[in-house]
Amino acid sequence: MRKLWIALFAAVFVLSGCTATSSKGTSSVSPSPTASASNETPTPSLTQTPSLEPSETPKPPDKLADLTDLSKGIFAFANHSGDKLLAEWDGGGEPPKGDLIAIGDQGRVVSVSFAGSQEATAEDNGRQTSQNFDQRKGWLYEVTEGNATDNESYFIIDKGLINESMLLPLSLADKQTESETLKSDIEELKGRKVESVSPLQQMGNDQRAYLVVFAREGDDMLASLAFSSDEKWVFHDFPATYDEFSTWRVDDGGVIVAEQFSFLFAAATEGGFLVGYKWMGFEGENVVFLSIADGKATEIGPSYDRYMSPI
């Protein structure tokens, strides 16, 4: 009888029209990638997020007008408890100070303040890791708002140069996305057989990033970060010579896979967008900034070669 009353109540509730809506470094770590010439082609359509109601349409991001401002920032890594960051220090120059943020994986932001410096200890093993945090020489930053992630890489910069309003929303790409049509289009563009296309990242509403691995031709190896935006393709190539032990990275076994790549952040620029990607290898992590504009991908500084092996 109780189940019958529950069923009758649910039916009346639905018929009454009540509905619910939801809102919503070192050079040994990696060879320097070489930016490729631009290529463009219509991008096959992927499943799109349903359009938002006008009242829910997000405000377009502010634009990063001067890419040279990146040189005023500094890379760092977090300690185990996530309350401090350590930036490399060679004994010269001035550290960033003032009203600072630190941007980590997937554009996660914490506020930080300069907290002085520390000298290396006799126990320093040369690794840029949270395990070696207290032994490593560097500039110290205290996390004043939020909590950093253990051992994660961060980019520290003044809020007046880069702030959260400039960052594009990031989300991991759907790994089940059908890639056969993408493969054929890229093969036509690059004139080379494609071995695999792996979706990596969705950036904002229109930008997508993929790892493309091309078929081996003798000892000639090629992989690319491929970006699709406004129905056009832009490639950032990683050419290499085959080595069964170390082709693209030290001890990579001659393979490159999507799991090695992640994204620090993406930001809107006057002519396109800026992306900071991370490439993990056996010995450590490289962080590189790319400007995607005018139909090409251009590597710009600063970059971060973080030595972490063994982690």
PyMOL commands that set and color helices and strands:
alter all, ss='L'
color gray80, all
select helices_A, chain A and resi 2-15+54-56+67-72+105-107+130-135+164-166+180-190+258-260
alter helices_A, ss='H'
color red, helices_A
select strands_A, chain A and resi 74-78+84-87+100-103+109-118+138-145+153-158+170-172+194-203+207-214+220-229+232-241+261-268+272-280+284-293+296-307
alter strands_A, ss='S'
color yellow, strands_A
deselect
rebuild
show_as cartoon
